[in-house]
Amino acid sequence: MSKSSAAALALASLCACAGAYTNGSTAINPIDGGGSGGSSDGGSDAGADGGADGGVDAGPDAGCAPLTLNGLAVRDACAGSAQLPQSGFANISVSDAGTCQADITLDTSSTPCTGTASGGSVDMFSGTCAAMPCGATSLPGTIFCSRTSGLCQILICDAGTCPP
């Protein structure tokens, strides 16, 4: 028997033993008619709408929370360097008069920092410090600034002293 005859016999035997095929539908998963190829949208079987609200709020919304903190410890690598940051103190003021104005006074050479706060009670900061564009995910916290030589950071600590 030749190789092609053997292959044909094997294929015919396999098909004969396979029995009947189903369309794959069950009580849980009814028959899927496949795509028609002519619709430009997803069709009408996409299910129920998710509703008008996606659920519980994911966190603080836009806006800010009024904040006044004085005498906070600072480690300023923008004024010094990453190896020898300037140490000092900071005062933070965030007003909630509709503008969310954020003012940070440092006793290092990176002062003043001015901009806006957002993120509700976390008071994220976006603005400038000594004319460098800066931002922080919360106040007090770490302010990252961009200068011509790269990024630098100003750490404002609310626990009295900053870690080394």
C-alpha positions, 0 to 999 in steps of 0.5 A: 500500500502506498503512502497516499493510500494509507493516509486516505484510509486513515482519514476515512477511518477517522471520519467514520468513527467521529460520529455526529457533531453538535453546534456547541450550544448548551442551556447556558451557552445558546447557539452562536450564529457567528458574525454576519460581516455586514454590521458596523456595530456590535449588534444587539446581543451585547447584554444589559447596559452597565447603568448610569453610574459605574459604582462607588467613587474611586477616590477624591475628586477634583478640587482641594482641601484647605491646608495650612502647615508651618515649620515642616522639615525639608530636604531640598536636592534641587537647591543642593544635590542628591548627595548634599541636599539643603535642609530647612523648613517649609510652610504650606498654604492651600486656599479653597477659594475656588482656585485651589492656590498652593503656596509653599515657602522654603528657607532654601534657594528653591523658594517660592513654590506656587501653583495649584492643588487638586485631588481633594484631601490629598492636595496634589501639587502642580506648579513651579519652584524657583521657576522650575516646573514641579509636581507632587502626588500629595502635600506634604510629600515629595515634589519632583522638579525638572531642571536643565540637568535633569530631575530633582526632588524636594522632600517636605516631611510632616513628622518633624524631621526628614529621613536621611 
